[in-house]
Amino acid sequence: MQNSMVTTALTLPGYKVVSNLGVVRGITVRSRSIVGNFFGGLQSIFGGNITIYTNLCEQARSETYQLMCQHAQALGANAIIAMRYDATELMTGLTEVLCYGTAVVVEAEAGV
């Protein structure tokens, strides 16, 4: 699925929704490693962006996004609307990351 066919909006400009296939999601649960906590702690002493945690978060979001797109494709969707991310700390150092949206089939509008 092309990134241009995934949106946080309720519509895709130039397209009309012809079929709603339901909610699709990708989920992952991540933990910080002892090494990651150590280096993250060192970085936090100096302030600024804690890159080891930024990278961990980006990896988790990317993974859940890809899983959501795979779920949508398995249902026959060619687009996802109303896409969102959510994260919940399950316990100290253990976080669930969820990416979800509505799988749809869209067609180009006439004249576009």
C-alpha positions, 0 to 999 in steps of 0.5 A, spaced: 500 500 500 502 506 498 503 511 503 499 516 499 493 512 500 494 512 508 491 518 511 489 521 518 483 525 514 476 522 513 477 522 506 482 522 500 482 528 496 480 526 489 477 519 491 471 516 493 470 511 498 466 505 495 467 500 500 468 500 508 472 494 510 472 495 517 478 497 522 485 494 521 490 495 526 498 493 527 500 492 534 507 491 537 509 491 545 516 493 546 521 493 552 527 497 553 534 493 554 538 494 560 544 497 555 538 501 552 537 504 559 544 505 561 545 509 554 539 513 555 540 514 562 547 517 560 544 521 554 539 524 559 544 527 564 546 532 558 539 533 556 536 534 549 534 528 544 535 522 547 536 518 541 536 511 543 529 512 545 527 516 539 530 510 535 526 505 539 519 509 538 520 510 531 522 503 530 515 501 534 511 506 530 514 503 523 513 496 525 505 497 527 504 501 521 507 496 516 502 491 520 496 495 519 497 496 512 498 488 511 492 487 515 488 492 510 491 489 504 489 482 506 482 485 507 482 487 499 483 495 501 487 499 497 487 505 502 486 507 509 483 513 512 482 515 519 489 512 521 491 513 528 497 511 533 496 510 540 501 507 546 500 504 553 505 503 558 503 496 560 508 496 566 515 499 567 519 499 561 514 495 557 510 499 552 504 497 547 504 501 540 498 500 536 496 503 529 489 503 527 485 506 521 479 504 517 480 500 511 477 502 505 476 501 497 477 507 493 476 509 486 478 516 483 473 521 482 470 523 475 474 528 472 481 527 476 
